[in-house]
Amino acid sequence: MTIRKFLKSLSVFAAASLLSTASVFGASADIGKAFESFTDKMTEVLPETTTQLGVWSDAYIGKLFPSVPPHFGIGLTVAGTFIKTKEFSSVAETIVNEINGAAAGASQDFNFSIPNAIPFPAYSVNARLGGIILPFDVGLYGSYLKINSLKFEDFTGAITYYSFGGDIRYAVMKGSTLLPKISVGAGYIYTHMALGVKGSSTYDGMVGSIQHASVTANTEMNTKFDLHTLFVQAQVSKKFFILTPYAGMRAYVTASKSHYDYAYASTYEVGGVPQGNVHNGSGGEAHDYNSKGFAWGKIQPQLYAGLGLNIFFFDCTLGGCWNPRNNLWSANVSARFKL
């Protein structure tokens, strides 16, 4: 699945969640619950993906100074976390039932489909610099994506996403011909995501005693949230000729803040003559999920491992990660220039 196709599905997630039970035609409390469900899911998945963006096969890359040659690298990483979409499909089904029932007896409704499972993708341009005098290294990574022309069936959407972070690692063991490299470290990642979705659908329905009316339903929603992630980690690696297998453990904690707003309306006409409104409304709410800061009671563990391929100044890394608490799996692949 391409990133563009994924973002279409993600926008559908937002539409499905924020148009929750009776969402197109009322019940702001239900919209709030659906929004919380959507944001909670994204808050759970995003750190799994973004923590993969700064992974290097070497537990420690060496010193920048004093060292000949100096040790540093720069390259590109693509990562993804595999998520199931059953809960969002259930919300979509609820919407269909609601529109068919309470809205206007519609024989047709908003069209969108959600795959059973999709990878949540992200990428980063990242660099790592060796330490000065002391045996440590520092990693920096960031990404930016903006698409204003998502189109799928009855919906159009736009998404803005950016993330940046960094980490520092200290070499407990610098490694040798026989001994592995072992490092411990900590890092921080900030992620922002904003989604906008508009939907419009015209269908034959029943309005009051009118059996055959042409009903046009419109809806619009916007949601954005900011996520802060703190993590600590430990990693071991050992180079064998051109191959560097590695493994590690990580624990992270998040703090998030989010906002949403929405609007909906439906009109109908008979014989091509406009008759009036069926329903309309709007609303919004700013919601701070972690008003007391980081959710220290929900520390998430990760186990990760992979393999690095080193040929001259080219480094390629392939890795995987598993969170035993939420059973989410992630993967990453990197290509870098490294000294």
N, C-alpha and C positions, 0 to 999 in steps of 0.2 A: 504494500500500500504506500502510495506517495504521500508526502507531507500535505500536499493540497487536498488529497482525498481524505486524509485523516482530519484535517481542519474542518472539512465539510461535516464529517461525522461529529466532531466536537461541537460545532455550531448547532447541529441537530440535538445533541445532548442538552445544550442550553435551552433550546426551544422546547424540548420535551419536558425538561425539569421546571422551567419557569412558566410553562403553560399548563401546569399541573391540574389536579382534579378541579374541574369547573373553571380552569384558568382563563380561557378565552372569554368566558362570559360571567366572571365574578369570583367571589371567595378569595380575598386577598390573603387570608390566613393560610389557605391551601397553597397559594403561590409562594408564600414565605417558607413553608415547610419544604416545598419542592426545591426552592432556591438553596436552602440550607443543605439539602441532600446533595445537590449538584456541587456546591462549593466544598462540602466535606469530602466528596469523592476526589475532586481536583487537589485539595489540600493533602490528601493521602497519597495521590499518585505523583504529583509534581516533584517532591523531594526524592522519590525513588529514581526518577529520571535525571534530575539535575546533579545528584551526587555521582553520577557516572561520567560527568563531563570533564573531570580533572584527573582521571585514573591513568597512571603510568605503570608500566610493567616493573620498572626498577623501583625498589623500595626507597632508594636514595640514589640520586644521579651524580653526586660528587660536588666538589667545590668549584665555585666560579673564580675565586681568588684566595690564596695563591694556588694556581694549577695550570699546567700546560698539557693539553689545551684546556681552556676554561670550559666548564660543563654547563650547558644550557640546551633548550630545545623549543621548537614552536611548530604547531600543526593544527589539524582539524579532527574533531571527534563527533561522531554521530551515535546517539543512544536512544533507547526505547524501553518502556515498561509495558508489559502485556496485561491488559485489563479486560474483564468480561463486562458486558453491557446489559445483562438481564434486567437489572433494576430500572434502567432507563427505558428499556422496551416496555416494561410494565406501566411506566408513567405514560408513554406514548399511547398504549392501549386504552388507558383511562381517559386520555384526551379524546380519542376517537369515540368512545362510548358516550362521553359527555356531550360532544358536539352533536352526535346523532340523536341524543335524548333531549337534554334540556335546551339546546340551542335553538333549533328550528326544524327538527325532524329531518335533518339532512340525509340525503341518500349518498352523499359524497363529502369528503372532508379534506383537511390538510394532508398532503402526501409527504411522508418522509420515511426512510428506512434506516435501521441501525444494525450493523453487523453484529453477530454474536460475540465476537471478540476483536479488539483492535490494539495495535501497538501505539502507545503515547510517545511520539518522537520529540527529540530535541537535538540541537547541535551546538557546538561551541568552537570558537577559535581560542586556542589555549597555548600557554607558554609556561616553562618551568626554568628557574634560575638556581644554580648551585649556590651554596652559602659562602660567606666570606669568613675565612679563618676557621670558624666552628663548623662541624659536620651537620649542616642542615640544608634544605632547599625550600624554595617558595614557588607555588603554582598560582597562576592567574588565568581566568577563563571568562568568556562572555559570549552572548548571542543576541540577535535582534531579528525579528520577523514581523512584517506588516502586510496584510492582504486585504484589499477593499472590495474584491470582486468575486466572493464565493457565491455560487449559484447552484441550487439543487432543488428540483421539482418546484414546490410552492414557496420555497424560502430563498432569501438572499441574505448574505451575512458578511461581516468584516471582523478581522481579528488583529490585535496588536499584542505581541509577546516579546519580552526581553528579560534576560537573566544575566547576572554577573556574580562572580565569587572568587574566592582565593583560599589557599590553605598553606600551612607551614608544617614541615616534617623535620624531625630530629633523628639522626641516625644513631640508634642504640648500638648497632653493630654495622661497621662500614663494609664488611665483606672482604673475602680474600679468595685465593684459589680453592680452598676447601670450605670456607665458612660462608654462609648466606648473608645478605643484607637484611637488616631489621630496622624499621623506623616506627616512630609514634608521631602523631600529629593532630592538628585541629584546623577547622575551617569554617567559613561563613558563605552563604549563598542568598542572594536576593532575587526574587522572581516577581514579575508583574504580568498579568494577563487581562485583556479587555476583549469582550465579545459583544457584538451587536447583531441582532437577527430580526428580519422583517418577513412576515408571511401574509399572503393574500390568496384566497380561494373563492371561487364562485360555483354554486351548486344549486340543484333543485331541492327545495325543502318545503315544509309546512309552517306557516306563521298564523297562529290562532286558527280561525276557521278556513283560512285560505289553503287549499290543498297543494297548489302548484305555484310556488313563488320562486323567483330567482334571488337567492341570498348570496351576498358578498361579505365574507368575513375577513377582517384585517387585524393583524396583531404586530406589535413591536416590543422588543425588550433589549435592555443593555445591562451588562453585568461586568464588574471588574473586581479583581482582588489582588492583594499584595501578600507575598509569603516570604518570611525570613526563616532561614534554616541554619542551625548551628550543629556541627558534628565533630566527633573525635574518632580516630582510627588508629589501627596498628596493621603493619604489612610486612611480609617476608618475601624475598625473591632470591633466586640463584641463577646465574647465567651459565649455560652450557653451550659453548661455541657461539652459534648465532641465535640460540633460543633462550628466552628468559621466562620460565614459569613463575607465577606469583600467587599469593593468597593473602587474605586479610579479613579483618573484622571492623565494622563501623557502627556507631550509634549516633542518632540524630534526634533533634527536637525542633519543633516549629512554632511560629507565632504567625497568625494571619489576620487580615482585615479585609472586609469586602463590602460591596455596595451593589444594589440592583434597582432598576426602575422599569416600568412596563406600561403599555397602553393597548387597548383593544376596542374594536367597534365592529358592528355588522349592520348592514342595510339590506332592504329587499325591494324588489319591484315586481309588478305583475303586468304582463303584456308589454314590457319595455317601458312602463311608466313608474318612476320612483314613488314608493309609498311611505318610506320613513325608516327609522332606526329599529333594530331588534334589541340590541344591547350595546352599551359602550361603557368605558371606564378607564381609569388609570391609577397608578399608585407608585409607591417607592419606599425604600427603607435602607438606611445605612446600618450595617450589622457588624459589630466587632466580636469575632468568635473567641478571641483570647485577650480580653480586656485587662487581665492581670499579667500579660506578657507571655513568655514561652510556656508551653504545656508540659511541664516537667513530669507530670504523672503519666504522660504518653510517649515516653522515649522509645524510639523505634530501632531495633537491631538489624544489621545487615551482615551477611557473609558473602564474600566475593572472591573470585579467582579468575585466572586467565593465562594467556601466553603472549609473550612479546617476540617479535622477529626483528633482528638487528643485522642489517647489511650495510657496511660502510657507514654513511651518515644518514641512512634511512631507517626509521623505526616504525613498525606496524604492531598494534596491540589489539587483541581480541579478548573480551572478557565477559563474564556473567555475574549476576548478583541475585541473592535471594533474601527476602525479609521473612523470617519464620513467624513473626507476629501477625502479619496480614496476608502472608503467602503470596506476595507479589514477586514476580520474576522480571529482571531487567537484563539488558545486554548493551555492550558498547563496542565500537570499533574505531581505531584511531590511525592516522597516518601523519608522521612528523619528521622534521629534520632535527637531528640531535647530534651534539658533540659530547 
